[in-house]
Amino acid sequence: MDKLALILVIIGAINWGLIGLFQYDLVANLFGGPDSMVSRIIYTLVGLAGIYSIKFLVGDRERT
């Protein structure tokens, strides 16, 4: 689950980078626009992965 969340967060980061630099939404372009059901599902999964990944930030700090 951790690797899947990391992959989705990376996809989201790349997509936001493309939007910021070139005003190009890769997810929307590949899956039929920002309002298509597939794009919305991907956006939702990326958002959930981001929330899930918070555990890496505030997780067990005793591990080295």
Contacts in CASP RR format, 6 or more apart in sequence:
PFRMAT RR
TARGET T0000
AUTHOR 0000-0000-0000
METHOD contacts of the structure
MODEL  1
MDKLALILVIIGAINWGLIGLFQYDLVANLFGGPDSMVSRIIYTLVGLAG
IYSIKFLVGDRERT
1 52 0 8 1.000
2 56 0 8 1.000
4 49 0 8 1.000
5 49 0 8 1.000
5 50 0 8 1.000
5 52 0 8 1.000
5 53 0 8 1.000
6 49 0 8 1.000
6 53 0 8 1.000
7 49 0 8 1.000
8 45 0 8 1.000
8 46 0 8 1.000
8 47 0 8 1.000
8 48 0 8 1.000
8 49 0 8 1.000
8 50 0 8 1.000
9 46 0 8 1.000
9 49 0 8 1.000
9 50 0 8 1.000
9 53 0 8 1.000
11 27 0 8 1.000
11 42 0 8 1.000
11 46 0 8 1.000
12 27 0 8 1.000
12 46 0 8 1.000
14 26 0 8 1.000
15 25 0 8 1.000
15 26 0 8 1.000
15 27 0 8 1.000
15 46 0 8 1.000
18 24 0 8 1.000
18 25 0 8 1.000
18 26 0 8 1.000
19 25 0 8 1.000
25 33 0 8 1.000
25 34 0 8 1.000
27 34 0 8 1.000
27 39 0 8 1.000
27 42 0 8 1.000
27 43 0 8 1.000
28 34 0 8 1.000
28 36 0 8 1.000
28 39 0 8 1.000
31 38 0 8 1.000
31 39 0 8 1.000
31 42 0 8 1.000
32 38 0 8 1.000
32 39 0 8 1.000
33 39 0 8 1.000
34 40 0 8 1.000
34 43 0 8 1.000
END
